[in-house]
Amino acid sequence: MTSNETLVLTGMSGAGRSTVAHALEDLGWYVVDNLPPALLPALVGKGTGSQGKEYAVVVDVRGGHFFDELTAALAELKKNGSAYRLVFLDATDQALVQRFESTRRPHPLQGGDRIVDGIARERAKLEEVRAECDIAIDTTNLNVHQLEKRIGEIFGGGKIQGIRINVLSFGYKYGIPVDSDLVLDCRFIPNPHWIPELRPLTGLTSQVSEKVLSSEGVSEFVKDYVALINSMVPGYMHEGKKYVTISVGCTGGKHRSVAIAEEIARQLSSNDCSAYATHRDVGRE
């Protein structure tokens, strides 16, 4: 991120905004929590916070009727050409319900109804904002420490040099990650699961990785896909998109997708592109 950009952090209640806010503070950001959206244009115009730190502003439905002004505030920022990034935290309804039940706290929009009713109201209220976000982070399968690590990877030091690409492996039987920008299907590759000596291993081992990458047509497939992404990077940079999630899927998220994600991340890394692989479903079976 450039030195004058501000993060606007929002998303579903229970998706981890407090954890992210604390992680950003630990990384040196100046975090303003629960700001009325109408004040956003004035704050973003300042560019940097206390002692030259980067600003991160948390805006959410706790603001009540003030939150309804967020769309208008973001439109004003765009009109003024203000530099900001909109970060949206999300999780599945099931995960959110479990988190609220574990803390025994009501959803802010629940009223006298059920937690799921409050979640549904919030999703409807945030639908337009979610569609406009620059960075979406799905926290469904992340614990507190994993989420803090993800924030460090994206915003470490307060700045992003070039474009950062998260190549995320997953298993289709567990669902496609909701924060995917691009989805790549690896189920056409022969599955090491059916090889007894490879079944208990993962794509992080040399045995599985070599088997997957040496399958017919796979090396060419990876090379062509990396070339496609590299051709997109200048456009992403021009449009101001600094963080991209490429989700790579196979059936269980253990063998093929893991090996392919690691190889794509390795080949993508360059001076203008920082790529790293993460693996959502390894160890889940």
Disulfide bonds with the S-S distance in Angstrom:
none
